[in-house]
C-alpha cells in the first residue's frame, strides 16, 4: 500500500476506503491516464502526418533517395512508388457538422483504399479534402476512381453529402505528388462545365486545358479590391474589366475559358467572404 501511494501520488484514507477499494481506484486512474495518453499520441501522430502530406502537395518536400524512410517517419508506409491525388469539393453538406463530416470522409476513404491501395486524407479548406493515393504495385489506376465512386455513393445514400471530385493522372515518386495535386486542382476547375457532383479526371481535360497569364497579379488585384473600405458599382465594373483583360477573356476566348473564368471569380469571392466572416 505504501508503494502504491508513492507511485500514484494518491493517499489512502482508511476511514474512506478499504485496501481493495484503494487498489481499484489506483488501477482505474492509471488506465484512464493510459487511454488519454494513447489518444493524445494518435492525434499528434495524425497531425504530423497531415502536415507532411500538405507539404508534399505544395511541393515543399524535396525528393530523396531514402524517400521510404521519410514517409515512414511521418506515419506513411508505402506499398509502391506510384501516386495520384484526388480533390473533393463538398456541394451538399447533408446532416453532418464539419467535424463529423471530416471524420466520415477520412475513415471511409482510408478504409476503402486500404482494400487495394492506401489513401491518406487531409482537409485543405472548409469544404475541400485532398486524398493522397499510394497505388499498389499490381493495382490499376482506374481502380482509384472506382473506389472514390463507392465512397461518394455511401455518403450520398447515408448522410445526404454530395461531392464533386477531381482526380490526377498517375505519377512516380515523391516529386510527382505536387504535380498530381496540381492536376487534381485543374480538373476541379472544370466542375461547372462537367456538372457538379461528378468525377472529373485530369485525363479528360488535359488536351483542352488552358493557362491564364499573369494570374498572380490578378490575385493581388483581387485582394486590393476586396479590402477596400468603400466600393461603388463603377469601381466594381472597372475591376471586372481589369480581370477580363488580365485573363485574356475577349471575343477570341473559348467557352472553356469563359466558364472557368466565372468559376475562378466566384471561388475567389467565396474564399475572401469566408475569411472575412461575413
Secondary structure, 3 states (H helix, E strand, C coil): CHHHHHHHCCCCCCCCCCHHHHHHHHHHHHHHHHHHHHHHHHHHHHHHHHHHHHHHHHCCCCCCCCHHHHHHHCCCCCCCCEEEEEEEEEEECCCCCHHHHHHHHHHHHHHHHCCCCEEEEEEEECCEEEEEEEECCCCCCHHHHHHHHHHHHHHHHHHCCEEEEEECCCEECCHHHHHHHHHHHHHHCCHHHHCCCCEEEHHHHCCCCCCCCCHHHHHHHHHHHHCCCCCCHHHHHHHHHHHHHHCCCCCCCCHHHHHHHHHHHHHHHHHHHHHHCC
